[in-house]
Amino acid sequence: CHQDSYVRLLRFLKQKGFASTVLQPPGELLVSLPEACLLTTDTVLHSDVGPLIKGWRPRPSALLVLCVFLVLERHRASLSEWFPYIDVLPTSYTCPAYFTDDVITLLPQCVQSRALDQRTSVEELHSSNQSFFQSLQSVVSESVQDVFTFEALRWAWCTVNTRSVFMARSQSHFLSGQDVCALAPFLDLLNHRPDVQVSARFNSDTRCYEIHSVCGFERHHQAFINYGSHDNQRLLLEYGFVAANNPHSVVYVDTGKHVCLV
């Protein structure tokens, strides 16, 4: 939740972002998003598709069920209660899952293999879960093949991978693997800057996901968060962008070669 008198949504260049309308001193609460506004696996399991997911074996991963829910809600368009959020999400992404072969060949050798791995993992996620998608036919009016296309799943996977926040959850009896991702509408419009410090966590007392600014923000300036101490290779692979003047930049050296620095 937010108050318009304190936070304003603006477009910075071609990106959406936050601007504070008042001076934000260090340590002050910047954003507080109630638990009910977070899109988590609980959201999915309590939706109309929940019973079908709970009954599926082998148990699907938390990532997969979040992707499935996004695909379904995007397909429902304005009929979905999540439409206001989904409608402002990017229609495509700039992370490696979207890279063509021509683009991948332009990357440094050490990045090419990881970019290909990401693209392959998304392709396999789609191809290996066709039976699971077929089991969801009763909740869609069109053919499952027309709804759960590779393009739709790739979009959903990139949405979760690039925009989710860390929120550890108890292991569900219906899901496999870790369940640590939550989509946070509005909050995920905060952009990354490597020199900014924030505190971000789910507050179990207020039942809100909260972001506190460590350094504060000037009035009418864009408010940023920090996705972590990532170098530009990690930022490109995980989020689809690089940061100028990144203090966490590193040089990767092939251990099979001898390098002399003078």
Rosetta blueprint (number, residue, H / E / L):
1 C L
2 H L
3 Q L
4 D L
5 S L
6 Y L
7 V E
8 R E
9 L E
10 L E
11 R E
12 F E
13 L L
14 K L
15 Q E
16 K E
17 G E
18 F E
19 A E
20 S E
21 T L
22 V L
23 L L
24 Q E
25 P L
26 P L
27 G L
28 E L
29 L E
30 L E
31 V E
32 S E
33 L E
34 P E
35 E H
36 A H
37 C H
38 L L
39 L E
40 T L
41 T H
42 D H
43 T H
44 V H
45 L H
46 H L
47 S L
48 D L
49 V L
50 G H
51 P H
52 L H
53 I H
54 K H
55 G L
56 W L
57 R L
58 P L
59 R L
60 P L
61 S E
62 A H
63 L H
64 L H
65 V H
66 L H
67 C H
68 V H
69 F H
70 L H
71 V H
72 L H
73 E H
74 R H
75 H H
76 R H
77 A H
78 S H
79 L H
80 S L
81 E L
82 W L
83 F H
84 P H
85 Y H
86 I H
87 D L
88 V L
89 L L
90 P L
91 T L
92 S L
93 Y L
94 T L
95 C L
96 P H
97 A H
98 Y H
99 F L
100 T L
101 D H
102 D H
103 V H
104 I H
105 T L
106 L L
107 L L
108 P L
109 Q H
110 C H
111 V H
112 Q H
113 S H
114 R H
115 A H
116 L H
117 D H
118 Q H
119 R H
120 T H
121 S H
122 V H
123 E H
124 E H
125 L H
126 H H
127 S H
128 S L
129 N L
130 Q H
131 S H
132 F H
133 F H
134 Q H
135 S L
136 L L
137 Q H
138 S H
139 V H
140 V L
141 S L
142 E L
143 S L
144 V H
145 Q H
146 D H
147 V H
148 F L
149 T L
150 F H
151 E H
152 A H
153 L H
154 R H
155 W H
156 A H
157 W H
158 C H
159 T H
160 V H
161 N H
162 T H
163 R H
164 S E
165 V E
166 F E
167 M L
168 A L
169 R L
170 S L
171 Q L
172 S L
173 H L
174 F L
175 L L
176 S E
177 G L
178 Q L
179 D L
180 V L
181 C E
182 A E
183 L E
184 A L
185 P L
186 F L
187 L H
188 D H
189 L H
190 L L
191 N E
192 H E
193 R L
194 P L
195 D L
196 V L
197 Q L
198 V E
199 S E
200 A E
201 R E
202 F E
203 N E
204 S L
205 D L
206 T L
207 R L
208 C E
209 Y E
210 E E
211 I E
212 H E
213 S E
214 V L
215 C L
216 G L
217 F E
218 E L
219 R L
220 H L
221 H L
222 Q E
223 A E
224 F E
225 I E
226 N L
227 Y L
228 G L
229 S L
230 H L
231 D L
232 N H
233 Q H
234 R H
235 L H
236 L H
237 L H
238 E H
239 Y H
240 G L
241 F L
242 V L
243 A L
244 A L
245 N L
246 N L
247 P L
248 H L
249 S L
250 V L
251 V L
252 Y L
253 V L
254 D L
255 T L
256 G L
257 K L
258 H L
259 V L
260 C L
261 L L
262 V L
